Amino acid sequence: MKKNALGARIPSWAILIAMLAILGMILIPMLVIAHYDVPAADDFSFSCETHAAVMSGGSIFDVIAGAVEKAGKVYYTWQGSFSAIFLMAFQPAVWGLRHYALTTWIMVFSLLGSLFYFYDRLLHGVFGTSKSIAGIIAAVTSTACTQFLPSPNQSFYWYNGAVYYTFTFAVMLVLFGIMIGYMLHDGALRIVAAACLCVIIGGSNYITALFTSICGTLLITILILKKDKRFLCLLIPYTILLAAFAISIIAPGNAVRQENFSDHPGAVEAVLLSFHAAGRNALHWADLRFAAFMTFLIPILWEGAGQSNFSFRFPGAASAFSFCLFASLFTPHLFATGSDGPERLKNILYFAFLMFSVLNLFWWLGWMKGKRKRSRSTKNGISFGTLAGFSTGALLCLGCAMVFFHGTATSVAALSELRSGEAGGYFTQALERQEILENPEIKDCEFSPYTNMPYILYFTDMTEDPAAYENQDTANFYSKNSIVVR
């Protein structure tokens, strides 16, 4: 290839179109396999009231009343996350088993939509990159978030766990985007929208509630120190967030649940342990797949930094501060249980790790570019040779990860389970059970265990003990006396 061809510059919008096309193709197996998805465990536990309202022919208001009833019961008997419990009550199988496939569509597109919106507000709105650069970074991050996360099942295919963590994480990113929009353009409607989202976040999982509260406190403090009167309007959603969070924390049900975790660290110890957990997990997630992700982004972020007038000062301090924020995500669960948390929680920690890594790399590259040249870049696009070189490096890292570490991507696993018939076999057996569960004349049910348990779709099953909560809650959902699996 001629030298001038290698030096040719590719417009960022063309790269964005290519990345969107790749992302779209990658998502197809994930969305197709969702057709075979079925509810499990807590899906039934938190939706008996709404399902009863649907089955009795009730209106949407009756269904909402059922969700409120469930949130109230759980608030006093198990946990205070009232907004999350309310959302859990609307798991799609309430309206029929085949509707459960909507779970994947809801979770995937809420996460991707929030990523694109947040990156556009932050990178384009604050740092001054082009919209196409922000879009490329969002598309690449979306690819990594959907393909390499700890548990795709618990983030995209199990509604109960996904709405508690993945969906709330997406709501948090939208809130941050709205707050950035308000700082840039003001607007009363943004304050109203932010206040509504703060109710959802404050009453959901404690990880996103605490993290959002920390970020809100930092923003309010900075504005007060700068004597910026916009903090007065921001106090509205901020106060609502703290109030919702406090209502969730003081729930009587939390004490009931906490009895299962009597051996847990104190507040100070939990904070210290959070730094250790953050470092340990970051090292674990910084594998060859992560290296591929970051390698590809280097020329994109370099171009974005050249478009920005931002100073990018003190990159070491910025990285240290971001690590403290990242570590704060581990604190609530460590304090409550003494552990990092289940995989559904680790999914959003992984999302945060990727995003913090991108922003840190962007900051360092911006600082390095500023050292070379303070003026904005006058060239349009990214060098073909540079992009090709970094893309090749990224593909080599990804290939080595797949070959030597036996890692797999979500869509590759989904495609494999579709082709092997494992997903279809799993769903066929679920339909056989469903026929019995929906038969009002059968009150005591006995099923054989699943013979197909696809990695992407299968979360858990009922047991041979009819008193197990999975069995009892499923029996209540379908108005059965008992269910056993043996």
N, C-alpha and C positions, 0 to 999 in steps of 0.2 A: 504494500500500500504506500502511496506517495506521502511524503512528509506533510504537505499542505492538507491532505485528506485527514491525517491524524489530528491536525490542528484545527480542523473545522469545528465550529461551535453549534451544538444542538440546542434549539430553543427549549426553555424549561417547560413550556406548555406541551411540547411534543413528548417529553419524558413523562409528564403527568398523565397524558392520555395512555401511554404505554403501561404505566404502573397501575392505572385504574383498570385497564383491560386484563392485566395479569391478576390483580386482586379479584376481579369479577370471576375469572375462570377458576381461581383457587377456591372461591366460596361455593361453587356449584355442588361439589360432592357433599359439603357440609349441610347445605340446604336440602339436597335430595334425600340424604339419609334421615333427615328429620321426619320424613313421612312414616318411619318405622318407630318413632319415639313413643314411649308410654310413661305414665306417672308412676311414682314409687314413694314409699315411706311417708315423709312429712308433707308431700303433695296432698295426701288424703287427710292428714292430721289437721291441717289448717283450712280446709275448704268444705267440711261437712255441712256447715250452715248455708253456705252459698249454693252448694249442690242441691240441698233439700229445697231451697227456694226455687231453683230452676226446675226441678222435677215436679214441684207442685203447681207449676205454671205461673209463678209469681212474676211481677214486673221487675224492671231493672232496679227500681227503688227497693223492692223486697230483697233482691240480691245484695244491694249495697247495705241494707239493714243487717243482713246475715254476716257480711264482712265486718261491720262495726261491732256486732255481737261477739264475734270470734276475737277481735282485737281486745275487747273489754275483758273477756274471760281469761285470755292468756296474760293480760296485763297483771292480773291478780294471782295467777296460778303458776306462771312459768317465766316470762320475760317481759321487759318494758318496751320493746321495740314496736310501738303501736302502729306506725305508718307501714313498717315492713310486714307486720302481721296482716294488716288490712290488704296490702297488695298480694300477699301469699294466698289469701282467700279466693283470688280470681284466677287460680291456675286453670288453663284452658280446658282441661278434661272435665271441668264442671259442666260444660255444655256438650260433652260427648268425647269419647276416647280419641277419635280422629282429629279433634281440634287441638290436641296436645302438641302437634307438630308446630303450632304457632310459637311455642316456647323458643325454638331456635331462631326464628325470624325476629322475634321481639328482642332477644338478647344480643344477637349479632349486630343488628342494625342500630340498636340504641348505643352500643359500644362504638361502632364505627362512625355513626353520625356525631357522637360527642367528641371523638378524637379529631375529626375534620373541623368541627366548629371551634374547638378549643385551640388547635394549632393555628387556625386562620386568625382568630382574635389575638393570640399571643405573638406569633411570629410576624404576621402581616401588620396587625394593628399596633403592636408595641414596638417590635424591633425593626419594622419597615421592610421586611422581605417581600418579594412579589407573592401574589396569591398562589401562583403555580408552584413556587418553591415550598410554601407552606403545605400545599396539597400533596406534593410528592412525599414530604416527610410524614404526613398523616397516613398516606397510602402504605408506605413501607412499615411504619409502626403498626398499622392495622394488620398487615400481613404477619408480622412477628407475634402480635397479641393473639391472633386467632390460630396460629399454627404451632407455636412452641410453648404455650402456657402449661402449667403443671397438670391441670385436669380439664380437658375440653368438655368432658361429660358434665362436670359440676358447674361449668360456666355458661354452657350453651344448651344443654339437653335435659337438665334437671331443674325444673322451674323453681322449686322452693329455695334451693341454695343459690341459684343464679339471680333471682330477683332480690335476694338479701344482700348480695355482694356485687355481682357484675352490673346489674341495673342501677343500683345506688351509686356505684362508682361513675357510671355514665352520667347520672343526674348531677353529681358533683362537678364533673368537667363542664357540663352545660352551665351550671351556676357560675363557675369561674369565668367562663366565656362571657356571660351576661355582665358580671362585675367589671371585667375589662372593658366591655362595650360602654358601660356607664361611665367609667373613668375617662374614656375617650370622647364620648358624645353626650353624656348625661341622659336624661329621659326618665319620666316617672313610671312608664310602663315596665322598664327594666327593673325598677325597685319592686314593683308589684310581682313580677315574675320571679324575681329572686326570693321574695318573701314566701311564695308558694313552694318553691323548691327547698327552701330551708326547713319547712315543716317535714317534708319527706326525708331529708338527710338527717335532721336532728332526731327524728323518731325511728331511724333505721339502725344499721349495725354501728357499733361504737367506734370502729376504725375510721370510717369516713366522717362520722359525726365529730370525733375529736380532731381529726386532721383539718376539716373545714373550719372548726372553731379556732384552731391555732392560726390558720391563714387569715381568717377574719380579724382576729385580734391584732395580728401584725399590720394588716392594712389600715385598720382604724387608728392604731397607734402612730403609724407613719403620717397619716393625714392630720392628726392632732398636732404632732410635732411641727409639721409644715404649715400649720394654721390654715389648712384647706377645709373650708366649711362644708364640703361634700360629705364629710364624715357624718354630719347630722342626718342626712337621708339614708346613708348606709347603716346607721344604727337601727333602722327599722327591721331589715332582714336579719341583721346580726343579733338583735335582741330576740327575735322569733326563733332563730337557730338555737341560741342558748336556752331559751325557755323549753323548746321541744326536747332538747338534749337532757335538760334537768328532769322533765316529766318522765322521760324514758329511764333515767338513772334511778329515780326514787320509787320505781314500781315495786309493789310488794312481791311480785313474782320473781324478781331478781334474787331475793333472799332465798326463795325456794330452790331456784336453780343452782345457786351458789353452794348449797349444801352438798352437791356432787363434786365440788372442787375445794375441799377444805384446806388442802395443802397447796397454797399459792404464795408468791412473793408479795412483800409490801410494796407501797407505791414507789419509794426511792429505788429499791432493788429492781423493780420491774422496769424502770427507766434505764438503769444501767444495763440490765439484761437485753434491753431493746437494741442497744448499740452492737452488742455481741451478735444477736440474732440477725440484725441487718447486714453486718459484715459477712457472717457465715452464709446467708442466703445469697447475697450479692456475688460472692465467690463461686457459689454453686451454679448460679444462673449465668455467669460470665463464661459460657462454654463456646465451642466453635460456631454454634448457630448464632449466638450473640455476636461473635466476632464478624461473621458474615453480614449480619444486620448493620453493624456499626461501620464496617469497611465500605459498604455500598453508599452509606450516607455521607461519608467524608467529603467528596466533591460537591454534593448537593448543599451541605451545610457551609462549605467554604464559599460557594457562590452566594448563598443567603447572607453570610456575614459581610461579603463585599457590597451587598445592596443596602446595608444598614449603616446608620449614623451613630448607632449606640456605641458607647465607649468601651464596654467589656472590660472594665477595670477589675483588678484583684480576683483573678480566676481561682486561685487557691482558696480564698475565703468563700467565694461563691460555691465551690464544690463542697467545702466543709459544712457550710450552712445547709446545702441541699441534702447532705447525708444525715444531718440532724433531723430534718423534716422527714426523710425516708425512715429513719429509725423510729420516729414517733408513731408510725403506722403499726409497729409491732407491739407497742405498749399496752393497749387495752386488753388484748387477749392474753398476753403474758401475765398481766395483773390479775385477770379473772381466773385463769386456769393453770398458769405456769408453763404453757406451751406456745409454740409459734402459731398454732391453729390448724384446722383442716385444710384440705387442698382447695376447697371453694374460696376460702379466705386468702390462701396463698396466690390464687389467680390474680386478685386485684393488687396484691403486693408485687407480683411480677409485672403487671401493667405499669405500676408506679415506677418500678426499677427501670424499665425500658424508657419511660418518658424522662425520668431524671437523667438517665445516661445520655439521651439525645440532647437535652438542654445543656448539660455539662460540656459535652463535646462541642456544641455550637458556641458556647461561651469561650472555651479555650481556643477554638479556631478563630473566633472573632478577635480575641486578644492577640493571637499570633499575626493575623492579617493586619491588625492595627499597628503592630510593631513595624511591619514592612511598608504600609502605605495607609495614611489616615483618610485619604479621600475615598469617596464612594467609587465602586467599580463602574467603568464606562462601557465595558464589553457586555454583550448580551449572550446568554446561553452558557453552556458548559462544554468544554473541549471534548471532542469525540474520543481522542486518545486517552485523556484522563479518565473519562467515564468508563471506557472499555477496560482500562487497566484495573480500576478499582472493582468493577463488576466481575472481572475474571477472578480477582482475589477473593471476592465474596462467594462466588460459586465454588471455588476450591475449598474454602472453609466449610461451606455447607455440605459439599460432597464428602469431605473427610468426616464430618460429624455423623452423617448417615451411615457411612461404611464402617468406621472404626468404633463408634460409640453406640451404634444400633439405635440411634434416635430416629423418631419418625415425626412427620408433620400431621396435623389433624386431618387435613384433606386427603393425604395419602392413606391414612388409616381408614378413613370413611370410604374411600374408593375401594380399598381392599375388602372391607366388610360388605360392601354392596355387591362386588363381583363374586365373592365366595358364597353369597347367599346367607351369611350369618345374620345380617340385619333382618332380612326377610323372614328367616326362620324364627327369630326372636319375636317378631311382630305377629306371626301366625299363631304362635303359642299364646301370646297375650290376647289375641282375638278369641281363641278357644276359651280362655278363662273368662273373658268379658261376656260371652254368651251365657255362661252360668251365673255370673255376678248380676246380670241384668234380668235374670229369670226370677220373678217375685215368689214363685212356688218353692224355690230351693233356699232354705234358711241356713243350712250347715254345709259349707263348701270344703272340698279337699282337692288340692292340686298337686301335680308333679312339679319338681323343680325345673327351672328353665334349663334346656339342654344347649341353647345358644345364649351366650352372654357377651355380646360385642363390646369392645373397649369403649367405643364412642357413646353407645346408648345405655349400657347397663350400669345402674347405680347400686341397687340392692334389691333383695326380695324378702318376702315374708318367710317365716320359719315354721318348724313343726310344733312350736308352742303357741297355742291359740291366744294365750295371755300376753304375748309379746306386743309391744305398742304398734308395730307395723301391721300385725294381724288385726288387732282390735280396731285401729283407726280405719283400715280398709273395710272391715266389717260394718262399722258405723256409717261409712260413706255410702255403702250399697244396701244398708238396712238388713244385714245378715246377723245371725246369732253367733256364728263362729266361722273362722277360716284357718285351715292348716295347709302347710306345704311339706310333703314328705314322699 
